[in-house]
Amino acid sequence: MKQIIATLLIMMLIVTTACGANQTKPKPDNNKDESIMSTKQPTGLIINARTNFAFSLYPQVLQEQKDENIFVSPVSIMLALMMAYNGSDGETQAAMETALQLGEASLEELNQANQALIQAMERSDESVKLQIANSMWGREGITFDESFMDRIQDYYHAEIQSLDFDQPEATETINQWVSDQTNDKIKNIVGDKISSDATLFLINAIYFNGKWEMPFDPKLTEDDVFTKVDSTTKQHPYMNQNGKFKYYQEDTFQAVALPYGDGNTSMYVFLPDEASSLQDFHEQLTADNWTTWLSGFQERKGGVALPKFKLEGELELKKSLSAMGMGVAFEDGKADFSKIIADHASGPGLFISSIKHKTYVDVHEEGTEAAAVTSIEVSVTSLNTNEPEPFMMKVDRPFFIVIRDNQTNAILFMGSIYEPQL
């Protein structure tokens, strides 16, 4: 497989309402004055907020799927929610600030930080390609708020188009855009027929293609025993490699960083020891501990035996986000997304009725291929001097992984693998 890593993160926001008026904003001008697109570098508080959000969301997801394989994309979910946040107001805006851990940062600062994040993650590297695309698809005849569209366009670089949702061509157009942005890994995000209440789709796509900095030799891949959470065993293929790695160890787990490309992005693999469990490790999984662990990784000689695996999953995130303080955004008659529709005072109220998150990951000798789809549906009311002994890390029992952008600290993916599958 020539493609080593394809990470596809799709965020879809469906806004449904019964009001009608004019057209959406035209497609963005690529020659727009660059001064409008200028950004501030994100503050430490905003960077920390992203990490805090990831490690606050993950425990909630774990409660939904105990002892099952889990794989999520915090940065994808965060960017989708931030686009929706630009259309929120009042109590709903405050609730989203709580869930997203936004603190005292202004909307302008947050949008500038997200623009800087997108630009930083799209850095040039021959071995790793990471590109982010956003779009806004509005129903013909609906007037959307100009300020809302300006922010989505200027900070998230969204392509804005108006479509007749009653025509089958609308579904084909949106799905073709998704397919194009994700290298055909995700082909359909909109069903054959768009609901008559649907007003708006906001879609975010992230594509990541890269190689391990040190690929695993397929000739060294061999079957061995993997012990599942219930203590039963199975034969499974392991990729093997010896060399120097960034490595970290505590009393109850060991961890290794496996970089992609030039090292700007890495997969971090955490393996609980035989006397503990992945559940025990999850109890230590906090933003503060994550920061401490990262500072402890040191280059060290050793060997890694990592199982090849594929998994697919689907989550409904409404309950998890409600537990994080965002519940009002899901309440019919209480949610306030009035900044999305122009002349909102005379229009109906909107609320988020569903947040679905689908994922796919394939870890193999050359790298990783992964995909995530998140759909947000909004409905209308109605280093050491003394070198230590080489380590050996055989990942032969349930383990935890993070794929992290090391320059921006953004957590692209995180997951718990209870039983690798092929």
N, C-alpha and C positions, 0 to 999 in steps of 0.2 A: 504494500500500500504506500503510494508516494505521499499521500497526504497524511501528516502525522497527527496534527491536532486540529480539529474543527470544532470550535465552541460556539454554539448558536444560541443566543439568548433572545427570545422573542417576548416582548411585552405588549399586550393588547388591552386597550381600554375601550369598552363599548358603552356609550352613553345613550340612554333611551329617554325620549320625551315626546310629547304630543304637540309641542308648539311648532310654528312654521313662520319663515320669513325669507331672508335673502340668501346670498351665497357665502361660502367660506372664503378665507383669504387665498389669493392666488399662490402658485408655486413660488418658493423663495428665489430671490435673485442672487445667483452665485457671485455676482460682481459687487455685492453690497459693500459699503464702506467698512474697511477692516477695523476702524475705530469703534464701531458698534460692537464688534466681536471681541474686543479686548477683555482680558480676564485678570483677576487677582489670583495669586497663588492661595490655595486653601489654607486656613489657619489650622493649628494643631487641634483646636476644639472640633472643627468640622471633620478632620481626618479621624479623630477619635470617635466621633459620632457614627461614622460608617462602621467602624469595628464594633462599637457597642451595639449597634443595630443587629449586626450579623450574629453576635453571641447572645443577644437577647431573644432573637427569633428562633435560633436553632433548638434550644431546650423546649420551646413550645411545640415545635414540629416533632421532636422526639416523643412527646406525650401522645401525639396522634398515631404514631407508628412504632410501637415498642417492638424491639428485637427484629425489626425488618430493615432491609437495605434502604438507605435514605441518601439522596443526592439533591442539593439545592444550590441556587445561585443568588447569594445575598446582594451582589452588586446589580444584578438584573432586576430583582424585586425592588431594590431601593430606587433605581432610576425610574422605574414605572410609577412608583408611588410619588416620587418627586414631581413628575409631570402632572399627576392628578392633584397634588398639593397646590400647584399653581392655580388651580381652579376652585380651591376650597376657601371657606371663610368661617368666621365665628368659632363656635364650639368645635366644629368639625376640623377646622384648621389647627386649633389647639390640641385636639386629640391626635392628629397626625404628627404634630411636633413631638408629642410624648412618645408615640410608637417609633418614630424615626430617630429619636434621641437628638433632636436638633438644637436644643438649648436656646440661647439668646440670639443666635445668628439671624440676620434679616433675610427676607426673601431674596434680595439682590445678592447678598453675600453667598447664600446657598446656591443660587443659580450660577453665579460666577465660578464657585468651587466645582460644581458638576461639569461645567464647560471645560475647566482646566483639567479635571479628571479624564474626560473623554479625549481631550487633545493629548494628554500625557500617555494614555494607554495606547494611542494610535502611533506610537513612536516607530521609527524605521529600524528594522532588524532583519537581515537576510534569512535568518532561521526561524523567526517568529513573525506572524502576521496577525494583528489584532485591529479590527475595524468595527466602528459603531455607527449604526444608521437609525434614524428616527423618522417617523412619518405621522401625519394627521390626515385622516380621511373623514370628511364631513358630508352629511346628507344635503343634497341640493335643496335650496329653499329655506335653510336654517341660517339665521344670523348668529355667528359666534362672536364672543367678546374680542375686540381688537387687541387689548392689552394682553389677554391670555395667549392669543395666537402669536403676538410679537415675542413673548417670553419663550414659548415653545420653539419658535423658529430661531431666535437669536442665540439662545443659550444651549439648546439641545439640537440645533441644526436640522430641525424637522422639515421634511418635504411636505407641503400642505396642498391638498387637492380636494375638489368637490366632486361627488359622484351621485348618480341616481341609484340609490340603494334598492329600488324596486326592479331594476334590470339585472339579469344574470351576469352581465359583463362586469358589474361592480365587484362581485365575488371573485371573478377571474382576475381582475386588475389588482386587487389587494393581495390575493394569494400569489400572483406572479411576482409582485414586489418582494414578498416574504421569501419566496424561493430564490430570487436573484440575490438577495442580501445574505442568504445563508448557504450559498453554494449548493442549492437543491437538497439540503439536509432536512429542512422543514418545508413542505410543499403546501400545506393547507392549514390556515389558522381561522378562516371564516367558513362557515357552513355553506351548503348549496344555496340556501335562501336566507337572506338577512331579515331579521325581525322587522316588522312594520314600525316598531317603537324605537329601533336603533337610530341614534343621531350621530354618533361620533366613534371612530376608532383611533386610538393613539397606539402606535406600534414602535417598539424599540428592538433592534436586532444587533447582536454582537457576534462577530465572526473571528475566531482565533485559530490560526494554523501554524504549528511549530513542531520542531523536533527536539527530542531529548538532547541535552548538551553531550551526554555520553549514552548513545543508544545501547540497548541490550543485544547481545549476540544471539540470534535465534538458535544457533547450534547448541547453546548452553541451556536452552529451555527444556525442562524435564518435569515429568509428573512426580508429585509427592503428596503427602497427607495434609489435608486442611481440617482442623478441628472446629466444628460449628458450636454455636452458643449452647446447644443442648448436650454437648460432649460427644456427639456422634461424629464420625469422620468420613471423609470422601477423598478420592484421588483428584488432583487438580494440577494443571501445568503452572510451573513457576519460572519466571525470568530470573537469571542469575548474573551478578556482576560484582567484580572486586575492583577496588580503587580507593581514591580519596573522596570523602563526602563530608558535607556539613552535617554533623551528628550531635544529638543531645540525649541525655539519659537522666532519669530520676529514679527513685526507689521503686516506683510502680509502673514505669513505662520507658520505652526507648523510642527515638524519633530520628528520621533522616530526611534531608531535603534533596529532592531530585530536580535539578534545574533544566529548563528548556532554553534552547538557543544560546544567547549570550549571558544568561543568568538573571535577566530582568523579571522572569516569571518562573516559579518553582512549584512542584507538588511536594507538600509536607505530609509524610506518612507517620502516624503515631500508633505504636503497637503496645497495648497493655501487657504486663508480664503474666506468666501462667497462674500466679497466685491471686490475681485480680480479674477484672472483667471490663468489657467495653462500657458497661453501665457505670462501673466505678469511675472510669475515666471521664465519662460524660459529666459526672458530678463535679469534676475539677474544671470543666470547660467554661471559663469566663474570659471576658476581654482582658482583665488584669493578668490572669495567668498566661493567656496567649502572648501578651507583650513580654512577660518575664521569660517564657520559654524561647521566644525568638532571639532574645539577647544572649541566650546560653548556647546556641549552636556554634560548634567549633569544627574546623576541618580535621578529619581523622581518617586513617586508613581503616578499611573494613570491607565487609561483603554484604550484599543485599540480595535477598531472594523474595521477589514480589510476585504475587499471583496475577496472571492475566485475568481480566474480568470485563464483563459487560453487564449493565443493568439499565432498566427503564423504570420510571416511577411517576406517580401522579399524586398531587396533594391539593387539598382545599385549604387555603390559608386564612379564611375569614375568622375561624375560631382562635387561631394562634395570634393574629393581629389584634383581635378583640381583647385577649388576655394581656396584650402589651399596652392597652389604653386607647385603642382606636375604635372601640365599639360603636360610638355614635355615628361613625361614617357608614355603618351598615344598617342604621335604623330608618325605616320608612317613616317619613314625616319629621324627622329630626336632623338628618344629615343636611349639610349646607355646601353644595358645589355651585353656588350661584354665580361664580366668576367665570364659568364656562360659556354660558349663553348670554348674548346681548339682550338688553331689556329684561333681565332676569326677574324683576319685581312682578311682572305680569305673567311669568311662566311658571310651570309646575316645579316642584322640588325633585332633586335627584339624590339617589343613595346607591352605594356600592352593594350589589346583590351577590357577587361571587368573585373570589380571587383564586384561580386555578393555576397550578404550577406543575408542568410536566418536564421530566428530565431524561437524558440518555447519556451514558458514558461507556467508552471502550478504551481500556488501558492495555497496550501491547508493546512489543519490543522497540518499535520506533518512536512511540510517543503516546499521545492520548487524543481520542476523538470524543467530543462531548456536545450535547445539545440541551437547551432548556427553553421551555415555552411557558410564559406566564400570561394569563388572561384575566384582566380586571373588568368586570361587567358592572356598569352603573345603570340602574333602572329608575324610571320615573315613579313618583308617589302614586298611587294606585300601585582567640588563638593560644595554645600552651607551649612552654619551652621544653618540657620533658614529654616526649611523645608517648602516649599510652599504648597498651596492647591493642592490636586490631580488633574491632568489634565484629560481631556477626548478628545480623538482623534478619531473621527468617519470619516473614509475615504469614504465619500458618494458623492464625486464629483471628477472630473479628478485630477489625482495625478502623481507624479514623483517618480521613485525608482532607487536606485543604489545598486548593490551587490558588496561589496568591501572586498578585502583581507587586513585585518587591520595590518598585520605584514609587508607586502611589500608595502602597499598603492596602490596596483594594482586594477584598476576598472575592475572587471570581466564582469559586465553587467550594462547597464543603460537604462531606458525606461520611456516613458510617456504613461499613461493609461487613455485614454479619455472615454472609455466605456468597463468595464470588461465583458468578455464573458465566457460561460461555454460550 
